[in-house]
Amino acid sequence: MPGSGITMGGALMRIALALVLVFCTFNPSGYSLFHWITGPPVTITPGKVLAVIALTIGWLVCLRTAFIAMGWLGLSLGIALFGVLVWFLVDHDLLSLTGSGIVWIGEVVVGVLLGLGLSWSLLRAKATGQIEVN
């Protein structure tokens, strides 16, 4: 069937969109939904409510899809894998966790895991030929 499955570009696009979701919600640069809501003036506006609802929908879709596709065990192993990878990079002085570096690394790990969770069923189907139906 033409057009079925996933490409490397499709998986990377899902990871990129998950990273955008994570960074739009909060990031140390000061330009995020968190900073917009908590910064002066602290008022409820239609734009803020719209942004909160849109990001909440994005988080629910990403989290639900990741949990269904990978399960608790898969997500736990993904966290462990990325945790050890960060540890390895820090141990070899290839990565620094000083200042806000640890926040950026944590957000990248969350975004990549969410993006992989969005792609996981399609990646597994392409690798094994088995289609997951829930």
PyMOL commands that set and color helices and strands:
alter all, ss='L'
color gray80, all
select helices_A, chain A and resi 8-25+33-38+46-91+101-128
alter helices_A, ss='H'
color red, helices_A
deselect
rebuild
show_as cartoon
